[in-house]
Every structure is written in C-alpha cells, then in structure tokens.
Amino acid sequence: MNRLTGPALLAALGALGCATNPATGARQFMLVSESQEIAMGRDYDKQVVASIGLYADSALQRYIQQFGMRLAATSERPNLPWTFHVVDDPVVNAFALPGGFIYVTRGILAHLNSEAELAGVVGHEIGHVTARHSASQMTKQQLAQVGLAVGAIASPELGRYTGLASQALGVLFLKYSRDNESQADELGLRYLRRGRYDPREMPHVFEMLTRVSAQGGGRVPEWLATHPNPENRRGRIEQQIAAGPQDFSGTAVNAESYLRRLAGLVFGADPREGYFKGGEFFHPALRFRISLPDGWKTSNARQAVTAVSPEQDAVVELSLAHEASADAAVRAFLGQQGFTGGYPYRASVGGLPAVSAAFAAATDNGTLRGTVVCVEHRGAVYRVVGYAVEARWGGYQATVERALQSFQPLTDPAALNVQPQRLDIVKLDRPTTIAGLARQRASPVTPATLALLNQVDPETPLDAGRLVKWVVGAPLPE
C-alpha cells in the first residue's frame, strides 16, 4: 500500500478538509464534520451538566431556550440542534460548545440589564458556533497531535485522579484568536439586529464586564478570561453600529420585562450547595460536614469537594459513589485499572457505617499511595479519598486520615437552615441613588455591589419609577 508523506499528505488533507464557513462564506480548512461537531457537543453537554449543573428554575430555563432559539433561527445554521441553558454558577460567564450547545450563567444574567444586552451575549456565542470556531480550534489541535488542554488542580501525577478536570471543561478553555473574537462580536451584532433588538445596548455588556473586573480587584470575569478582550473591542462594536442603519424605531430593549424575570434569582455562591467556614466544609442540603487539612487549597465543585496540599503533592477528595453500599463502593474503587489495595475493613465514621482500605495506584509518573473511606449516610454513599505521591505519603498519612475520619452528620440548626441571597426587583417611588436607597433598605452586600448590578455608580441619580435590582437575604457564612 502506498503511503502519502510530506506535501502529498497535506494536499490530500486539504482536498478532504476544505469547507466553506457558513457564517462568513470564507474557505477554511476543517477536519471536523458537522455531524462530528454535533456529536461532540452532545457528549460535552452531558459533562457540563454533571460538572456545573443547571439552575433549578424551569421558567427561566424555558425563557432562555425560547429566547436563544429566536436568535439562532436568524443565523446561517438554523437547523443545528440548538440548546440553551442557564448553568448554576455565580461567575459572570457564557460559553458555547460545538454543534449549538450554549450556556449562560446565573451570574451573568444577574449583571445584565435588558433583553437587548442578553441578545448581545447570546448572539456572540451563537456566532462562535455558526463560524465553527471550536471546530476550527480542534482541527488545529488534531494537526498538531495535541489533545484538549485540560487543566489539573494538582501536580500531573495527581491530576488524573482529582475527578474535576474533564474534557468538556477543556473545550471551554480553548482560546479563541482575536480574529475569532472580532468575528463573533460582529456576528452577535448581526443576530441582535435580525432579532430586532436595539444594537446600541450591546456596548453596555463590555462596560459591565470592565466594571466587574475592576471591582474584583483586577480578577477578569470568566467571559473575558475565556474570550480574549482587545482594548478596542467595544470601540469596534460602536463603529459597526454607527456604520449600520440609524433608524432604531421598532427595535426592542425590553429592560423592564427582563428585570422582572430576575426576581428571586440566586445571587452569589449558594450555601445550600455547600460552603467552607475556615477548614470546615458544610453541606446543608445533604446534611453532612467534614474537616479538611489546615492551609490546603479547597474547592467545592458539583461533583467533588477537594483539598490540595500547599506543595500540590497530596489531595483529599469527597464525592458521591454510584454503588449502593459502602463495601461495594470501596471494592469498585480498588477494582480500577492500576489499583492495588489492602483488605477492606468495616469501621464507624462519625457514627455512620463505613468501609475503609489502603491502596496504591500506578501512574505514568510513579505510584500514589492513600486511603479510601466510603460512608453510608441518608441513603447515599460518600467516597472520601486521600492520597499522595508514594515518597511523601508517610508525611501526609496522619493528616489525611484525620480528615477522612471527620465526616459526620450535620445537625447544627443554624448551618442546616442557611439560605442563599437572592435578587429582589424594586420600583423606586421617588428619585434617589443606590447609596441613598442603601441607607433606607437593608442588603447583605455593599452599595458598590448593588451599583455594579444596576450598571450605575452608587451616587448616580435614579428617577422615580425605575426598576432596581436589590440583593436580599442574610450575610453568607464566612
């Protein structure tokens, strides 16, 4: 059989991979077909839902799906299986997966002030899909024979086991080029116009993101972190708006109707899904607590709670097991490829039935050693694992096993009854400012945060009759 090499191989790939970009009409090299793009999107969608979780508000989910479908119907790829979701994440973010799977966080919804602004965000993400930016990035990675850039919170030999790094999350952090970003902005503006929204609202999104970044002490909002932001991005959009039709009659902003949809939206971190207080982790909804090692870096994700040593050479991880009993869960854990373990023994952890075992796990970078404890609590099985690189396990073992043995039922009424903060929508009965209203109406957050949510300054004059977003509830546990 003859083999193609060098220029002949590239020519053959070019003949197979050249395609016309549906959004721009330009010819581009593409190794990912549309059917593959959709299949990948469906697979990654399952991982996103499992890793981040959907926001539990069926009315808001229906609204986003219907809203997104109206915009997608104006695009060059209306027949994709478009899916739009609100994910249960407080960060300011929106992202798209290949094949038409688009997500906005409840965090970005809270910071937008109108449906027209939402159209700018969602239209931008639709633009990434219609222009096949993710598929193009994947093609480049295939040519370079490089896998998806999946981040690990620990050292390489530990990252494989943390359970938090997933291929789906790697897709989210594929870096788009400046040209891709400019193109997605341009396409977003195109779809916003086709949806009959006022394009003059789109620059407000960039203003909001800049303000969020500034208030966060320089921490860039996720929507900017995953979408590189040239300094002139807002200016370019304003130029494109100015170059387009200037008759805005018949276009919509829909500020009041959008704001009213936000009433009751969870704001910030939801303590019902678990929270840290010092080295303690509490989960009110699942009614458990656990003590994690002092000084370790902690993380509460949808699928696991983790603590990583300062040197990133040891980990404690808590997650739900799929098995029906602690014994079955330990045996399934030890049955993984490359694992060896001691004989499981029954124990009591926090007064609960438990099974524990020591284990070793062979990796490409050496051996890990650790202990696994599976605990039965309220009809579920929790798997708590602690491990380190083999040479350092002796120094960590006592600390790790103390954390594993600290799992116990949560009984403190104050912790069990903690509630999230939410948005209230207030109609002003007289002219005022955010700072003035804060002196009359209590809120657990600062006037600066309230002003940011409303895209004004604390002392900006506000007219009577205006709707204002207000955060209500108790201060979050610290």
MONOR-V11954 format. One record per residue. N is the residue number from 1. RES is the residue in one letter. PHI is phi in whole degrees, 0 to 359 (999 if undefined). PSI is psi in whole degrees, 0 to 359 (NA if undefined). NEAR is the number of other C-alpha atoms within 10 Angstrom. Layout:
n->N res->RES phi->PHI psi->PSI near->NEAR
n->N res->RES phi->PHI psi->PSI near->NEAR
This chain:
n->1 res->M phi->999 psi->132 near->3
n->2 res->N phi->283 psi->142 near->4
n->3 res->R phi->247 psi->138 near->6
n->4 res->L phi->272 psi->134 near->11
n->5 res->T phi->225 psi->161 near->10
n->6 res->G phi->55 psi->227 near->7
n->7 res->P phi->301 psi->325 near->9
n->8 res->A phi->296 psi->320 near->11
n->9 res->L phi->295 psi->315 near->12
n->10 res->L phi->298 psi->322 near->12
n->11 res->A phi->295 psi->319 near->13
n->12 res->A phi->294 psi->318 near->12
n->13 res->L phi->297 psi->321 near->14
n->14 res->G phi->297 psi->320 near->15
n->15 res->A phi->295 psi->326 near->11
n->16 res->L phi->278 psi->328 near->12
n->17 res->G phi->257 psi->354 near->15
n->18 res->C phi->287 psi->134 near->13
n->19 res->A phi->214 psi->162 near->16
n->20 res->T phi->264 psi->127 near->13
n->21 res->N phi->294 psi->122 near->17
n->22 res->P phi->294 psi->334 near->15
n->23 res->A phi->270 psi->328 near->18
n->24 res->T phi->250 psi->341 near->12
n->25 res->G phi->81 psi->359 near->10
n->26 res->A phi->280 psi->151 near->10
n->27 res->R phi->280 psi->137 near->11
n->28 res->Q phi->215 psi->153 near->14
n->29 res->F phi->277 psi->126 near->17
n->30 res->M phi->215 psi->121 near->22
n->31 res->L phi->262 psi->352 near->20
n->32 res->V phi->257 psi->118 near->19
n->33 res->S phi->283 psi->167 near->12
n->34 res->E phi->297 psi->320 near->15
n->35 res->S phi->295 psi->322 near->11
n->36 res->Q phi->293 psi->320 near->14
n->37 res->E phi->301 psi->314 near->19
n->38 res->I phi->295 psi->317 near->20
n->39 res->A phi->297 psi->318 near->14
n->40 res->M phi->296 psi->318 near->17
n->41 res->G phi->300 psi->318 near->22
n->42 res->R phi->296 psi->319 near->19
n->43 res->D phi->295 psi->313 near->13
n->44 res->Y phi->293 psi->326 near->22
n->45 res->D phi->302 psi->318 near->20
n->46 res->K phi->299 psi->321 near->12
n->47 res->Q phi->289 psi->323 near->16
n->48 res->V phi->296 psi->315 near->21
n->49 res->V phi->299 psi->318 near->16
n->50 res->A phi->290 psi->323 near->12
n->51 res->S phi->280 psi->319 near->19
n->52 res->I phi->254 psi->316 near->16
n->53 res->G phi->93 psi->148 near->18
n->54 res->L phi->269 psi->147 near->19
n->55 res->Y phi->289 psi->131 near->18
n->56 res->A phi->276 psi->70 near->11
n->57 res->D phi->214 psi->99 near->12
n->58 res->S phi->295 psi->326 near->11
n->59 res->A phi->294 psi->317 near->9
n->60 res->L phi->292 psi->322 near->17
n->61 res->Q phi->297 psi->317 near->17
n->62 res->R phi->297 psi->319 near->14
n->63 res->Y phi->299 psi->312 near->15
n->64 res->I phi->295 psi->320 near->21
n->65 res->Q phi->297 psi->313 near->17
n->66 res->Q phi->293 psi->319 near->14
n->67 res->F phi->298 psi->311 near->17
n->68 res->G phi->297 psi->320 near->22
n->69 res->M phi->297 psi->323 near->17
n->70 res->R phi->297 psi->319 near->15
n->71 res->L phi->289 psi->316 near->22
n->72 res->A phi->297 psi->330 near->25
n->73 res->A phi->295 psi->340 near->16
n->74 res->T phi->271 psi->356 near->15
n->75 res->S phi->275 psi->177 near->22
n->76 res->E phi->279 psi->356 near->16
n->77 res->R phi->229 psi->59 near->19
n->78 res->P phi->292 psi->342 near->15
n->79 res->N phi->267 psi->4 near->10
n->80 res->L phi->295 psi->157 near->17
n->81 res->P phi->282 psi->65 near->14
n->82 res->W phi->302 psi->133 near->19
n->83 res->T phi->223 psi->130 near->20
n->84 res->F phi->235 psi->129 near->22
n->85 res->H phi->226 psi->153 near->23
n->86 res->V phi->261 psi->121 near->26
n->87 res->V phi->264 psi->150 near->22
n->88 res->D phi->276 psi->74 near->21
n->89 res->D phi->221 psi->129 near->22
n->90 res->P phi->282 psi->349 near->17
n->91 res->V phi->287 psi->157 near->19
n->92 res->V phi->277 psi->105 near->23
n->93 res->N phi->201 psi->156 near->23
n->94 res->A phi->207 psi->147 near->26
n->95 res->F phi->203 psi->163 near->22
n->96 res->A phi->231 psi->144 near->25
n->97 res->L phi->253 psi->160 near->29
n->98 res->P phi->303 psi->148 near->25
n->99 res->G phi->88 psi->0 near->26
n->100 res->G phi->104 psi->25 near->27
n->101 res->F phi->256 psi->113 near->22
n->102 res->I phi->234 psi->142 near->26
n->103 res->Y phi->227 psi->139 near->24
n->104 res->V phi->238 psi->144 near->25
n->105 res->T phi->274 psi->157 near->22
n->106 res->R phi->295 psi->336 near->26
n->107 res->G phi->295 psi->318 near->22
n->108 res->I phi->284 psi->327 near->24
n->109 res->L phi->300 psi->320 near->27
n->110 res->A phi->296 psi->332 near->23
n->111 res->H phi->264 psi->352 near->22
n->112 res->L phi->273 psi->154 near->25
n->113 res->N phi->243 psi->359 near->26
n->114 res->S phi->198 psi->163 near->20
n->115 res->E phi->292 psi->330 near->22
n->116 res->A phi->294 psi->321 near->28
n->117 res->E phi->296 psi->318 near->28
n->118 res->L phi->301 psi->322 near->25
n->119 res->A phi->297 psi->325 near->28
n->120 res->G phi->295 psi->319 near->29
n->121 res->V phi->291 psi->308 near->28
n->122 res->V phi->294 psi->321 near->26
n->123 res->G phi->298 psi->322 near->27
n->124 res->H phi->300 psi->315 near->27
n->125 res->E phi->291 psi->323 near->25
n->126 res->I phi->300 psi->322 near->31
n->127 res->G phi->299 psi->322 near->30
n->128 res->H phi->299 psi->325 near->27
n->129 res->V phi->284 psi->312 near->28
n->130 res->T phi->295 psi->327 near->25
n->131 res->A phi->275 psi->358 near->23
n->132 res->R phi->59 psi->41 near->25
n->133 res->H phi->294 psi->317 near->24
n->134 res->S phi->295 psi->318 near->24
n->135 res->A phi->298 psi->322 near->23
n->136 res->S phi->294 psi->318 near->17
n->137 res->Q phi->297 psi->320 near->19
n->138 res->M phi->296 psi->322 near->22
n->139 res->T phi->299 psi->316 near->17
n->140 res->K phi->297 psi->321 near->15
n->141 res->Q phi->290 psi->324 near->14
n->142 res->Q phi->297 psi->318 near->14
n->143 res->L phi->296 psi->325 near->10
n->144 res->A phi->275 psi->357 near->9
n->145 res->Q phi->56 psi->44 near->9
n->146 res->V phi->241 psi->133 near->10
n->147 res->G phi->284 psi->176 near->11
n->148 res->L phi->298 psi->140 near->19
n->149 res->A phi->279 psi->87 near->17
n->150 res->V phi->265 psi->125 near->17
n->151 res->G phi->278 psi->146 near->15
n->152 res->A phi->240 psi->141 near->17
n->153 res->I phi->279 psi->348 near->18
n->154 res->A phi->237 psi->188 near->20
n->155 res->S phi->294 psi->161 near->14
n->156 res->P phi->307 psi->320 near->15
n->157 res->E phi->289 psi->341 near->19
n->158 res->L phi->264 psi->331 near->23
n->159 res->G phi->304 psi->327 near->17
n->160 res->R phi->298 psi->333 near->15
n->161 res->Y phi->255 psi->356 near->18
n->162 res->T phi->291 psi->336 near->22
n->163 res->G phi->80 psi->358 near->18
n->164 res->L phi->259 psi->329 near->23
n->165 res->A phi->279 psi->119 near->17
n->166 res->S phi->233 psi->159 near->19
n->167 res->Q phi->296 psi->326 near->17
n->168 res->A phi->299 psi->315 near->21
n->169 res->L phi->293 psi->331 near->19
n->170 res->G phi->298 psi->321 near->15
n->171 res->V phi->298 psi->322 near->21
n->172 res->L phi->298 psi->333 near->20
n->173 res->F phi->256 psi->18 near->16
n->174 res->L phi->296 psi->123 near->17
n->175 res->K phi->278 psi->124 near->17
n->176 res->Y phi->277 psi->150 near->18
n->177 res->S phi->283 psi->167 near->14
n->178 res->R phi->298 psi->323 near->14
n->179 res->D phi->296 psi->319 near->9
n->180 res->N phi->299 psi->316 near->19
n->181 res->E phi->295 psi->317 near->22
n->182 res->S phi->298 psi->320 near->19
n->183 res->Q phi->294 psi->318 near->19
n->184 res->A phi->295 psi->322 near->25
n->185 res->D phi->298 psi->315 near->25
n->186 res->E phi->296 psi->318 near->20
n->187 res->L phi->291 psi->322 near->24
n->188 res->G phi->300 psi->318 near->26
n->189 res->L phi->296 psi->322 near->26
n->190 res->R phi->299 psi->312 near->20
n->191 res->Y phi->289 psi->326 near->27
n->192 res->L phi->299 psi->315 near->27
n->193 res->R phi->296 psi->316 near->24
n->194 res->R phi->296 psi->332 near->15
n->195 res->G phi->279 psi->2 near->20
n->196 res->R phi->67 psi->37 near->17
n->197 res->Y phi->260 psi->154 near->23
n->198 res->D phi->288 psi->114 near->24
n->199 res->P phi->293 psi->342 near->28
n->200 res->R phi->292 psi->350 near->16
n->201 res->E phi->277 psi->340 near->20
n->202 res->M phi->297 psi->319 near->25
n->203 res->P phi->300 psi->336 near->18
n->204 res->H phi->298 psi->332 near->18
n->205 res->V phi->297 psi->316 near->21
n->206 res->F phi->292 psi->325 near->20
n->207 res->E phi->299 psi->314 near->13
n->208 res->M phi->299 psi->316 near->21
n->209 res->L phi->297 psi->322 near->22
n->210 res->T phi->296 psi->319 near->16
n->211 res->R phi->293 psi->319 near->18
n->212 res->V phi->299 psi->317 near->21
n->213 res->S phi->297 psi->317 near->17
n->214 res->A phi->294 psi->318 near->13
n->215 res->Q phi->289 psi->334 near->14
n->216 res->G phi->279 psi->15 near->11
n->217 res->G phi->70 psi->30 near->8
n->218 res->G phi->95 psi->353 near->11
n->219 res->R phi->289 psi->121 near->12
n->220 res->V phi->284 psi->133 near->18
n->221 res->P phi->304 psi->149 near->20
n->222 res->E phi->303 psi->326 near->16
n->223 res->W phi->294 psi->335 near->19
n->224 res->L phi->272 psi->327 near->18
n->225 res->A phi->296 psi->322 near->13
n->226 res->T phi->265 psi->354 near->17
n->227 res->H phi->230 psi->88 near->21
n->228 res->P phi->312 psi->139 near->16
n->229 res->N phi->240 psi->93 near->16
n->230 res->P phi->301 psi->150 near->13
n->231 res->E phi->300 psi->329 near->8
n->232 res->N phi->265 psi->17 near->9
n->233 res->R phi->297 psi->312 near->17
n->234 res->R phi->296 psi->318 near->18
n->235 res->G phi->299 psi->323 near->13
n->236 res->R phi->295 psi->318 near->16
n->237 res->I phi->296 psi->318 near->20
n->238 res->E phi->297 psi->323 near->16
n->239 res->Q phi->294 psi->320 near->11
n->240 res->Q phi->293 psi->322 near->14
n->241 res->I phi->295 psi->316 near->20
n->242 res->A phi->295 psi->330 near->12
n->243 res->A phi->279 psi->349 near->9
n->244 res->G phi->267 psi->187 near->11
n->245 res->P phi->303 psi->138 near->9
n->246 res->Q phi->256 psi->6 near->9
n->247 res->D phi->270 psi->105 near->8
n->248 res->F phi->260 psi->10 near->13
n->249 res->S phi->294 psi->139 near->8
n->250 res->G phi->87 psi->355 near->8
n->251 res->T phi->270 psi->156 near->16
n->252 res->A phi->248 psi->147 near->17
n->253 res->V phi->250 psi->315 near->20
n->254 res->N phi->54 psi->54 near->15
n->255 res->A phi->284 psi->310 near->15
n->256 res->E phi->295 psi->315 near->15
n->257 res->S phi->295 psi->325 near->11
n->258 res->Y phi->293 psi->312 near->18
n->259 res->L phi->299 psi->321 near->22
n->260 res->R phi->295 psi->332 near->16
n->261 res->R phi->293 psi->339 near->14
n->262 res->L phi->276 psi->353 near->20
n->263 res->A phi->302 psi->125 near->17
n->264 res->G phi->88 psi->357 near->15
n->265 res->L phi->297 psi->133 near->20
n->266 res->V phi->297 psi->133 near->23
n->267 res->F phi->245 psi->135 near->22
n->268 res->G phi->73 psi->193 near->18
n->269 res->A phi->296 psi->140 near->17
n->270 res->D phi->263 psi->107 near->18
n->271 res->P phi->293 psi->343 near->21
n->272 res->R phi->296 psi->336 near->18
n->273 res->E phi->268 psi->10 near->16
n->274 res->G phi->110 psi->143 near->20
n->275 res->Y phi->207 psi->156 near->22
n->276 res->F phi->262 psi->141 near->19
n->277 res->K phi->225 psi->98 near->10
n->278 res->G phi->67 psi->228 near->12
n->279 res->G phi->271 psi->6 near->15
n->280 res->E phi->263 psi->142 near->15
n->281 res->F phi->244 psi->129 near->20
n->282 res->F phi->243 psi->138 near->22
n->283 res->H phi->233 psi->96 near->20
n->284 res->P phi->298 psi->319 near->24
n->285 res->A phi->294 psi->322 near->15
n->286 res->L phi->264 psi->355 near->16
n->287 res->R phi->61 psi->51 near->18
n->288 res->F phi->218 psi->165 near->19
n->289 res->R phi->218 psi->159 near->22
n->290 res->I phi->207 psi->145 near->21
n->291 res->S phi->261 psi->125 near->19
n->292 res->L phi->255 psi->156 near->27
n->293 res->P phi->301 psi->138 near->19
n->294 res->D phi->299 psi->138 near->15
n->295 res->G phi->81 psi->359 near->12
n->296 res->W phi->274 psi->151 near->18
n->297 res->K phi->280 psi->121 near->16
n->298 res->T phi->254 psi->156 near->20
n->299 res->S phi->211 psi->135 near->17
n->300 res->N phi->245 psi->101 near->17
n->301 res->A phi->251 psi->172 near->16
n->302 res->R phi->299 psi->323 near->18
n->303 res->Q phi->260 psi->344 near->15
n->304 res->A phi->198 psi->151 near->17
n->305 res->V phi->253 psi->130 near->22
n->306 res->T phi->229 psi->154 near->24
n->307 res->A phi->226 psi->129 near->26
n->308 res->V phi->242 psi->135 near->25
n->309 res->S phi->298 psi->155 near->18
n->310 res->P phi->304 psi->328 near->13
n->311 res->E phi->274 psi->0 near->9
n->312 res->Q phi->58 psi->38 near->18
n->313 res->D phi->237 psi->12 near->21
n->314 res->A phi->207 psi->150 near->26
n->315 res->V phi->219 psi->143 near->28
n->316 res->V phi->242 psi->130 near->27
n->317 res->E phi->225 psi->133 near->25
n->318 res->L phi->243 psi->132 near->24
n->319 res->S phi->209 psi->167 near->18
n->320 res->L phi->279 psi->134 near->16
n->321 res->A phi->271 psi->155 near->21
n->322 res->H phi->273 psi->343 near->13
n->323 res->E phi->281 psi->163 near->15
n->324 res->A phi->273 psi->347 near->12
n->325 res->S phi->219 psi->160 near->19
n->326 res->A phi->297 psi->320 near->24
n->327 res->D phi->298 psi->314 near->21
n->328 res->A phi->296 psi->323 near->16
n->329 res->A phi->293 psi->318 near->24
n->330 res->V phi->296 psi->316 near->24
n->331 res->R phi->295 psi->324 near->18
n->332 res->A phi->294 psi->320 near->13
n->333 res->F phi->296 psi->314 near->19
n->334 res->L phi->290 psi->340 near->22
n->335 res->G phi->279 psi->359 near->12
n->336 res->Q phi->294 psi->151 near->10
n->337 res->Q phi->300 psi->133 near->9
n->338 res->G phi->89 psi->357 near->11
n->339 res->F phi->262 psi->141 near->16
n->340 res->T phi->228 psi->150 near->16
n->341 res->G phi->209 psi->162 near->19
n->342 res->G phi->284 psi->176 near->12
n->343 res->Y phi->288 psi->127 near->11
n->344 res->P phi->298 psi->140 near->17
n->345 res->Y phi->231 psi->146 near->13
n->346 res->R phi->283 psi->146 near->14
n->347 res->A phi->209 psi->177 near->16
n->348 res->S phi->239 psi->125 near->13
n->349 res->V phi->239 psi->117 near->20
n->350 res->G phi->60 psi->29 near->17
n->351 res->G phi->78 psi->11 near->12
n->352 res->L phi->248 psi->150 near->14
n->353 res->P phi->297 psi->135 near->17
n->354 res->A phi->210 psi->158 near->24
n->355 res->V phi->227 psi->137 near->23
n->356 res->S phi->228 psi->156 near->27
n->357 res->A phi->201 psi->148 near->20
n->358 res->A phi->277 psi->155 near->19
n->359 res->F phi->209 psi->163 near->21
n->360 res->A phi->229 psi->146 near->20
n->361 res->A phi->227 psi->123 near->20
n->362 res->A phi->277 psi->131 near->15
n->363 res->T phi->234 psi->172 near->15
n->364 res->D phi->296 psi->338 near->7
n->365 res->N phi->253 psi->13 near->10
n->366 res->G phi->126 psi->188 near->11
n->367 res->T phi->256 psi->139 near->17
n->368 res->L phi->258 psi->147 near->23
n->369 res->R phi->232 psi->147 near->23
n->370 res->G phi->187 psi->191 near->25
n->371 res->T phi->227 psi->140 near->21
n->372 res->V phi->242 psi->136 near->26
n->373 res->V phi->232 psi->126 near->28
n->374 res->C phi->247 psi->130 near->31
n->375 res->V phi->237 psi->135 near->31
n->376 res->E phi->267 psi->125 near->20
n->377 res->H phi->210 psi->119 near->20
n->378 res->R phi->53 psi->46 near->10
n->379 res->G phi->82 psi->2 near->8
n->380 res->A phi->238 psi->164 near->16
n->381 res->V phi->242 psi->125 near->23
n->382 res->Y phi->255 psi->133 near->22
n->383 res->R phi->254 psi->119 near->25
n->384 res->V phi->245 psi->119 near->26
n->385 res->V phi->238 psi->135 near->27
n->386 res->G phi->231 psi->137 near->28
n->387 res->Y phi->202 psi->164 near->27
n->388 res->A phi->207 psi->169 near->27
n->389 res->V phi->297 psi->147 near->23
n->390 res->E phi->307 psi->316 near->17
n->391 res->A phi->293 psi->341 near->12
n->392 res->R phi->246 psi->1 near->14
n->393 res->W phi->299 psi->322 near->18
n->394 res->G phi->301 psi->324 near->13
n->395 res->G phi->284 psi->338 near->10
n->396 res->Y phi->258 psi->342 near->18
n->397 res->Q phi->306 psi->312 near->18
n->398 res->A phi->297 psi->317 near->11
n->399 res->T phi->296 psi->315 near->15
n->400 res->V phi->295 psi->313 near->23
n->401 res->E phi->290 psi->334 near->20
n->402 res->R phi->295 psi->320 near->14
n->403 res->A phi->294 psi->316 near->21
n->404 res->L phi->299 psi->323 near->27
n->405 res->Q phi->280 psi->355 near->18
n->406 res->S phi->273 psi->354 near->15
n->407 res->F phi->301 psi->131 near->24
n->408 res->Q phi->201 psi->162 near->18
n->409 res->P phi->297 psi->146 near->20
n->410 res->L phi->266 psi->121 near->17
n->411 res->T phi->237 psi->348 near->12
n->412 res->D phi->294 psi->117 near->10
n->413 res->P phi->303 psi->323 near->9
n->414 res->A phi->297 psi->318 near->9
n->415 res->A phi->288 psi->322 near->19
n->416 res->L phi->293 psi->329 near->18
n->417 res->N phi->262 psi->5 near->11
n->418 res->V phi->300 psi->141 near->19
n->419 res->Q phi->234 psi->154 near->19
n->420 res->P phi->285 psi->159 near->18
n->421 res->Q phi->282 psi->151 near->23
n->422 res->R phi->222 psi->164 near->21
n->423 res->L phi->271 psi->135 near->22
n->424 res->D phi->246 psi->147 near->20
n->425 res->I phi->252 psi->117 near->20
n->426 res->V phi->250 psi->132 near->15
n->427 res->K phi->262 psi->121 near->13
n->428 res->L phi->290 psi->132 near->16
n->429 res->D phi->265 psi->356 near->11
n->430 res->R phi->203 psi->159 near->11
n->431 res->P phi->299 psi->140 near->13
n->432 res->T phi->196 psi->190 near->15
n->433 res->T phi->231 psi->167 near->19
n->434 res->I phi->299 psi->318 near->25
n->435 res->A phi->297 psi->319 near->18
n->436 res->G phi->294 psi->318 near->15
n->437 res->L phi->295 psi->325 near->16
n->438 res->A phi->295 psi->335 near->16
n->439 res->R phi->284 psi->342 near->10
n->440 res->Q phi->254 psi->334 near->8
n->441 res->R phi->234 psi->125 near->10
n->442 res->A phi->290 psi->149 near->14
n->443 res->S phi->206 psi->144 near->18
n->444 res->P phi->283 psi->354 near->14
n->445 res->V phi->246 psi->168 near->17
n->446 res->T phi->283 psi->158 near->14
n->447 res->P phi->303 psi->328 near->21
n->448 res->A phi->297 psi->319 near->16
n->449 res->T phi->293 psi->318 near->17
n->450 res->L phi->297 psi->320 near->23
n->451 res->A phi->296 psi->319 near->20
n->452 res->L phi->299 psi->316 near->21
n->453 res->L phi->301 psi->326 near->24
n->454 res->N phi->263 psi->4 near->20
n->455 res->Q phi->57 psi->43 near->19
n->456 res->V phi->223 psi->176 near->17
n->457 res->D phi->267 psi->158 near->17
n->458 res->P phi->304 psi->331 near->20
n->459 res->E phi->256 psi->10 near->14
n->460 res->T phi->293 psi->127 near->14
n->461 res->P phi->296 psi->134 near->14
n->462 res->L phi->241 psi->136 near->16
n->463 res->D phi->281 psi->153 near->14
n->464 res->A phi->299 psi->143 near->12
n->465 res->G phi->93 psi->348 near->12
n->466 res->R phi->286 psi->143 near->14
n->467 res->L phi->273 psi->135 near->20
n->468 res->V phi->233 psi->136 near->22
n->469 res->K phi->280 psi->132 near->24
n->470 res->W phi->226 psi->136 near->26
n->471 res->V phi->269 psi->130 near->25
n->472 res->V phi->235 psi->161 near->20
n->473 res->G phi->122 psi->183 near->17
n->474 res->A phi->272 psi->156 near->15
n->475 res->P phi->303 psi->144 near->13
n->476 res->L phi->287 psi->151 near->16
n->477 res->P phi->301 psi->143 near->12
n->478 res->E phi->239 psi->NA near->7
